[in-house]
Each structure stands twice: as structure tokens, then as C-alpha cells.
Amino acid sequence: MSDTPKPGLAALIKVPQYASLVLLVIVLGTFAALNGDFLSPLNVSNMLAFLPELGIIALGMTLLLTAGEFDLSVGATFGLVPVVVMLLVQNAGVDLGLALVIGLAICVLIGLINGLIVTKIGISSFLVTLSMLMIIRGAALYITQGFPLASWDQPGIFVTLLAGDFYIGPFRVYASIFWFAVLSGLAGYLLNRAKIGNWISAIGSNRNAAVARGVPADKVKVWLFVLTSVLAGLAGMISAFRISTASPVAGTGYELEVIAMVVVGGTALNGGRGTILGTVVGALMLRGIRNGIVLIGVPGLAYNIFVGAVILGMLMLHAALQNSGRKG
């Protein structure tokens, strides 16, 4: 009788997203204990305001990593698209709706270039997207001469839909959280319920075997690069509308933070296994860490050191939980 719960517990530990959820509870509980304001309505609202911007990118990265590829250009794309959109609207008089379409079309082009070079020429996605990062970031700096654009002062339907806000009791809620929720649901369906989800996992596990079974591996990878770029551009626009400005250096370092969110959530870095629920948990965890270490008074110059150390520790703990589950 006493032995019956053990297989269930071991099975739960072996599920990546549940192990990540345990870590999330530990992290949030620790910060709440260290600072009573951590779970206050104002602080929770601040955390949720920024969460979708990195979380939306992480959804695309989850699918791409599951297929065994990287995209290091997402942070630069995040910064470029709002710059292009705002320049078109403010300097060229282009309608905002059309400017957004042009911005997203640029994302599609970036994703196509990345995907085609990786699949047709056979260069590592790490090297291809690292080069693309430099090209995109350089382009954003060149067309703005390195300066942020003037504040966005043209409210409208698109601004409201992407970054509008309202209050639910004491909590300030942004429209972007609903975009994140809907996109998370769609990504989860694609990965876990749709045929393409099986293809993505098969490609990441063993590309040659997947191709032998008729999976169009190259086509799937190209469209995953496109999707990831489009989501990065969308997240960039949400951020620009929320803070009312566009900066050519926005999104610097986001590519690595997004990968950390995805991996901490339980997606395999070498492909073949992905979890959207785990990515949502990972996004919540890293956002909570960034917010919490400010509240507990970590010095500004030690900020990144602390974040990096915590992420590394979580990855090690996550791996230990997984290994323990397998042995169990």
C-alpha cells in the first residue's frame, strides 16, 4: 500500500513542465518571503506587463528548438521592426496598418533567409542567425543613426489591440497578456495535437529517419524560422506601443534569455522534445527572478551576474530532477 504513490511521483518528476512548475513555486515563494511587496497588485501588474513580450518570442523558439535549430536573430528583429514601422508612419506618412504589414513582411523575409540558408546550404543555424543578428542590428542602428525615435503619440485601434490596458480590481492588465495566452494555446495545439507537431519532434529527434518516413523536414524548418521571426517582430511592436518609443538597441540579449526560458521550461536544447506549458512556466520564472532580485536589493552592477547564476542553478536542478525521475 505504501509503495503505490511512488510510481506516480516518479512519473510526474520525469515530465519536464512539472519539474519546472516546482521550480517556479520555489522561486516565487522565496522572493515573496524575502520581500512582502513581491506579490502586491502593483508588482504583479508590472511583471505581467513585460511577460508577453519575451514569452511570445519564446513560443516560436520552443517550436524551433524542438526541431533542433536556433534563432539568435530574434532580439535584433524585436528592435528593428518597431523602428521601421515608426519611421514609415512618422517620416513617410504611411498608414499604421500598412506599416505593420510591411514590418511583419520584413520578419517573413528574415525568417525565409535564415531558413533557406540553413536548409539549402547546410550552414549551422547558430552561425547563420548570429550573422543575421549583426546585420539586423546594424541596419536598425544605421537607419536611426543610433538614436531612439520620438515618442509614439498616435493612439489608435492597433495600439489598443496590441498594448491597451485596463484594470481588474487593483491589477493593471495589458492586452498583450491575452495575445500571449491565445498564441500559447495555438502553439500548444500545434505541438501536441496537430500532425505538424509530430513532424517537428521527429525532425529534432532524427531528421534522416523523419525524412525517410516522408516528413518534409526542410519545409517545416523554413516555416518555423519564419514563424519565430514574425513572433519576434510582433513582440517588438507590443513593447514599442507599451513604452511609446522605438529604440534600435531594443531586445539586446533577448535571444539568450528566450533560449534560457525555453530550456528551463523543459524543452531539449538538442531537439526532439518540446513543451509549450513548460515555456510559459519558464517565462514566468525568469520574469519573476528579474523582478524579485530588484526588490531584494541586488546592486545594479551585479544584476546580470545574479540572474546568470540563478539560471544556471535552475538548469542544474532541473537536470537533477530529470535524472532522478529516470532512475526512479
C-alpha positions as CSV (number, residue, x, y, z in Angstrom):
1,M,0.0,0.0,0.0
2,S,2.7,2.5,1.0
3,D,4.6,1.9,-2.3
4,T,1.8,2.8,-4.6
5,P,2.3,6.6,-4.7
6,K,5.9,6.3,-5.8
7,P,5.5,5.4,-9.5
8,G,3.1,8.4,-9.8
9,L,5.5,10.7,-8.2
10,A,8.4,9.5,-10.3
11,A,6.3,9.8,-13.5
12,L,5.5,13.4,-12.6
13,I,9.1,14.3,-11.9
14,K,10.1,12.9,-15.3
15,V,7.6,15.3,-17.0
16,P,9.7,18.4,-17.8
17,Q,7.0,21.0,-17.3
18,Y,6.0,19.7,-13.9
19,A,9.6,19.8,-12.7
20,S,9.7,23.4,-14.0
21,L,6.5,24.2,-12.1
22,V,8.1,23.0,-8.9
23,L,11.0,25.3,-9.5
24,L,8.6,28.2,-10.3
25,V,6.8,27.7,-7.0
26,I,10.1,27.7,-5.1
27,V,11.4,30.9,-6.8
28,L,8.1,32.8,-6.3
29,G,7.8,31.6,-2.7
30,T,11.4,32.6,-1.9
31,F,11.0,36.2,-3.3
32,A,7.6,36.6,-1.6
33,A,9.2,35.5,1.7
34,L,12.1,37.9,1.3
35,N,10.0,40.9,0.3
36,G,6.3,41.3,1.1
37,D,5.8,43.6,-1.9
38,F,6.7,40.9,-4.4
39,L,3.1,39.7,-4.7
40,S,1.5,43.1,-4.3
41,P,-1.0,44.1,-7.1
42,L,1.3,46.8,-8.4
43,N,4.3,44.5,-8.7
44,V,2.3,41.6,-10.2
45,S,1.0,44.0,-12.7
46,N,4.5,45.2,-13.6
47,M,5.7,41.6,-14.1
48,L,2.7,40.7,-16.3
49,A,3.2,43.8,-18.4
50,F,6.6,42.6,-19.6
51,L,6.0,38.9,-19.6
52,P,4.2,38.6,-23.0
53,E,7.0,40.4,-24.9
54,L,9.6,37.8,-24.2
55,G,7.1,35.0,-23.8
56,I,5.7,35.4,-27.3
57,I,9.2,35.1,-28.8
58,A,9.8,32.0,-26.6
59,L,6.8,30.2,-28.1
60,G,8.4,30.4,-31.6
61,M,11.8,29.4,-30.2
62,T,10.2,26.4,-28.5
63,L,9.0,25.0,-31.8
64,L,12.3,25.8,-33.5
65,L,14.4,24.2,-30.7
66,T,12.2,21.1,-30.8
67,A,13.1,20.8,-34.4
68,G,16.8,21.0,-33.5
69,E,17.5,24.6,-34.6
70,F,18.3,28.0,-33.1
71,D,17.5,31.6,-34.0
72,L,19.8,34.1,-32.4
73,S,18.4,37.0,-34.5
74,V,15.1,37.3,-32.6
75,G,16.4,40.1,-30.3
76,A,17.6,42.2,-33.2
77,T,14.3,41.6,-35.1
78,F,12.5,42.7,-32.0
79,G,14.3,46.0,-32.2
80,L,14.2,46.5,-36.0
81,V,10.5,46.1,-36.7
82,P,9.2,48.9,-34.5
83,V,11.9,51.2,-35.8
84,V,10.9,50.5,-39.4
85,V,7.1,50.8,-38.6
86,M,7.5,54.1,-36.8
87,L,9.8,55.6,-39.4
88,L,7.3,54.7,-42.1
89,V,4.4,56.3,-40.1
90,Q,6.2,59.4,-38.8
91,N,8.5,60.3,-41.7
92,A,6.8,58.8,-44.8
93,G,3.2,59.3,-43.8
94,V,2.3,55.6,-44.3
95,D,-0.9,54.4,-42.6
96,L,-0.1,52.5,-39.4
97,G,-2.0,49.3,-40.5
98,L,0.1,49.2,-43.8
99,A,3.3,49.9,-41.9
100,L,2.6,47.0,-39.6
101,V,2.1,44.7,-42.6
102,I,5.4,45.9,-44.0
103,G,7.1,45.3,-40.7
104,L,5.8,41.8,-40.5
105,A,6.7,41.2,-44.1
106,I,10.3,42.1,-43.2
107,C,10.0,39.4,-40.5
108,V,8.9,36.9,-43.0
109,L,11.8,37.8,-45.3
110,I,14.3,37.5,-42.4
111,G,12.9,34.1,-41.5
112,L,13.0,32.9,-45.1
113,I,16.6,33.9,-45.5
114,N,17.6,32.2,-42.2
115,G,15.6,29.0,-43.0
116,L,16.7,28.7,-46.7
117,I,20.4,29.2,-45.8
118,V,20.2,26.6,-43.0
119,T,18.3,24.0,-45.0
120,K,19.6,24.5,-48.6
121,I,23.2,25.5,-48.0
122,G,23.7,23.4,-44.8
123,I,25.2,26.1,-42.6
124,S,24.6,25.8,-38.8
125,S,21.6,27.8,-37.7
126,F,23.8,29.1,-34.8
127,L,26.2,30.7,-37.3
128,V,23.5,31.8,-39.8
129,T,21.3,33.6,-37.2
130,L,24.3,35.0,-35.4
131,S,25.3,36.7,-38.6
132,M,21.7,37.8,-39.2
133,L,21.7,39.3,-35.7
134,M,24.6,41.5,-36.6
135,I,23.1,42.5,-40.0
136,I,19.7,43.4,-38.5
137,R,21.1,45.2,-35.5
138,G,23.5,47.2,-37.8
139,A,20.6,48.1,-40.1
140,A,18.5,49.4,-37.1
141,L,21.4,51.5,-35.9
142,Y,22.1,52.8,-39.3
143,I,18.6,54.0,-40.2
144,T,18.2,55.7,-36.9
145,Q,21.8,56.9,-36.5
146,G,21.8,55.1,-33.2
147,F,19.1,57.3,-31.6
148,P,15.7,56.2,-30.3
149,L,12.7,57.6,-32.2
150,A,10.4,60.2,-30.9
151,S,7.7,59.0,-28.5
152,W,4.7,57.3,-30.1
153,D,1.8,59.7,-29.8
154,Q,-0.7,58.3,-32.2
155,P,-3.2,56.1,-30.3
156,G,-5.5,54.0,-32.4
157,I,-7.1,50.6,-32.8
158,F,-3.8,48.8,-33.4
159,V,-2.2,50.3,-30.4
160,T,-5.2,49.5,-28.3
161,L,-5.4,45.9,-29.6
162,L,-1.7,45.2,-29.0
163,A,-0.9,47.2,-25.9
164,G,-4.0,48.7,-24.5
165,D,-4.6,48.3,-20.8
166,F,-7.4,48.2,-18.2
167,Y,-7.9,47.4,-14.6
168,I,-9.4,44.3,-13.0
169,G,-9.7,45.4,-9.4
170,P,-6.3,46.6,-8.3
171,F,-4.5,44.8,-11.1
172,R,-3.5,46.6,-14.3
173,V,-3.8,44.2,-17.2
174,Y,-2.4,44.7,-20.7
175,A,-4.0,43.4,-23.9
176,S,-0.7,41.7,-24.7
177,I,-1.3,39.1,-22.0
178,F,-4.3,37.9,-24.0
179,W,-2.2,37.7,-27.1
180,F,0.3,35.6,-25.2
181,A,-2.4,33.3,-23.8
182,V,-4.0,32.8,-27.3
183,L,-0.7,32.2,-29.0
184,S,0.4,29.8,-26.3
185,G,-2.8,27.8,-26.8
186,L,-2.3,27.7,-30.6
187,A,1.4,26.7,-30.2
188,G,0.4,24.0,-27.7
189,Y,-2.1,22.7,-30.1
190,L,0.3,22.6,-33.0
191,L,3.0,20.8,-31.0
192,N,0.8,18.3,-29.1
193,R,-2.3,17.8,-31.2
194,A,-1.6,18.6,-34.8
195,K,0.3,16.4,-37.3
196,I,3.0,19.1,-37.8
197,G,3.8,18.7,-34.1
198,N,4.7,15.1,-34.6
199,W,6.8,16.2,-37.6
200,I,8.6,18.8,-35.6
201,S,9.5,16.4,-32.8
202,A,10.6,13.7,-35.3
203,I,12.8,16.2,-37.2
204,G,14.5,17.2,-33.9
205,S,14.9,13.6,-32.8
206,N,16.3,12.1,-36.0
207,R,16.0,14.1,-39.2
208,N,17.1,11.3,-41.5
209,A,14.5,8.9,-40.1
210,A,11.8,11.6,-40.3
211,V,12.6,12.3,-44.0
212,A,12.6,8.5,-44.7
213,R,9.0,8.5,-43.4
214,G,8.0,11.3,-45.7
215,V,8.3,14.3,-43.4
216,P,9.1,17.5,-45.4
217,A,11.9,18.4,-42.9
218,D,13.4,21.4,-44.8
219,K,10.0,23.0,-45.5
220,V,8.9,22.6,-41.9
221,K,12.2,24.2,-40.6
222,V,11.9,27.1,-43.0
223,W,8.4,27.9,-41.8
224,L,9.4,27.6,-38.2
225,F,12.2,30.2,-38.8
226,V,9.5,32.4,-40.4
227,L,7.1,31.9,-37.5
228,T,9.8,32.7,-35.0
229,S,10.8,35.9,-36.8
230,V,7.2,37.1,-37.1
231,L,6.6,36.5,-33.4
232,A,9.7,38.4,-32.5
233,G,8.5,41.3,-34.7
234,L,5.0,41.2,-33.1
235,A,6.6,41.2,-29.6
236,G,8.7,44.2,-30.6
237,M,5.7,46.2,-31.7
238,I,3.8,45.3,-28.5
239,S,6.8,46.6,-26.5
240,A,7.1,49.8,-28.5
241,F,3.5,50.6,-28.2
242,R,3.6,49.9,-24.4
243,I,6.5,52.2,-23.7
244,S,5.7,54.7,-26.5
245,T,9.0,54.7,-28.2
246,A,11.2,52.6,-30.5
247,S,14.9,52.0,-29.9
248,P,17.4,50.4,-32.4
249,V,19.0,48.6,-29.4
250,A,15.8,47.2,-28.0
251,G,15.9,43.5,-27.5
252,T,19.6,43.3,-27.0
253,G,20.4,40.0,-25.3
254,Y,16.8,38.8,-25.6
255,E,17.8,35.8,-27.8
256,L,19.8,34.2,-25.0
257,E,17.2,35.0,-22.3
258,V,14.5,33.5,-24.5
259,I,16.5,30.3,-25.0
260,A,17.0,30.1,-21.3
261,M,13.3,30.4,-20.7
262,V,12.6,27.6,-23.2
263,V,15.3,25.3,-21.8
264,V,14.4,26.0,-18.2
265,G,10.9,25.1,-19.1
266,G,11.9,21.6,-20.2
267,T,12.5,21.8,-24.0
268,A,15.5,19.9,-25.0
269,L,18.4,22.1,-26.3
270,N,19.4,19.4,-28.8
271,G,15.9,19.0,-30.2
272,G,13.3,16.2,-30.2
273,R,11.4,17.3,-27.1
274,G,9.4,20.5,-26.5
275,T,6.8,21.8,-24.1
276,I,4.7,24.9,-24.5
277,L,3.4,24.7,-21.0
278,G,7.0,24.5,-19.8
279,T,7.9,27.5,-21.8
280,V,5.1,29.5,-20.2
281,V,6.4,28.4,-16.8
282,G,10.0,29.3,-17.8
283,A,8.9,32.8,-18.9
284,L,7.1,33.3,-15.6
285,M,10.1,32.1,-13.7
286,L,12.7,34.3,-15.4
287,R,10.5,37.4,-15.3
288,G,9.9,36.7,-11.6
289,I,13.6,36.4,-11.0
290,R,14.4,39.6,-12.8
291,N,11.7,41.4,-10.8
292,G,12.5,39.8,-7.5
293,I,16.2,40.5,-7.4
294,V,15.5,44.2,-7.8
295,L,13.1,44.1,-4.9
296,I,15.5,42.4,-2.6
297,G,18.2,45.0,-3.3
298,V,20.7,43.3,-5.5
299,P,23.2,46.0,-6.7
300,G,22.7,47.2,-10.2
301,L,26.3,46.2,-11.3
302,A,25.8,42.7,-10.1
303,Y,22.4,42.3,-11.7
304,N,23.4,40.1,-14.7
305,I,25.8,38.1,-12.6
306,F,23.0,37.2,-10.2
307,V,20.5,36.4,-13.0
308,G,23.0,34.2,-14.8
309,A,23.9,32.3,-11.6
310,V,20.2,31.7,-10.8
311,I,19.5,30.5,-14.3
312,L,22.5,28.1,-14.2
313,G,21.5,26.8,-10.8
314,M,17.9,26.2,-12.1
315,L,19.2,24.3,-15.1
316,M,21.3,22.1,-12.9
317,L,18.4,21.5,-10.5
318,H,16.1,20.8,-13.5
319,A,18.6,18.2,-14.8
320,A,18.9,16.6,-11.4
321,L,15.2,16.3,-11.2
322,Q,15.0,14.7,-14.6
323,N,17.8,12.2,-13.9
324,S,16.2,11.4,-10.5
325,G,12.9,10.7,-12.3
326,R,14.5,8.4,-14.9
327,K,16.3,6.4,-12.2
328,G,13.0,6.2,-10.2
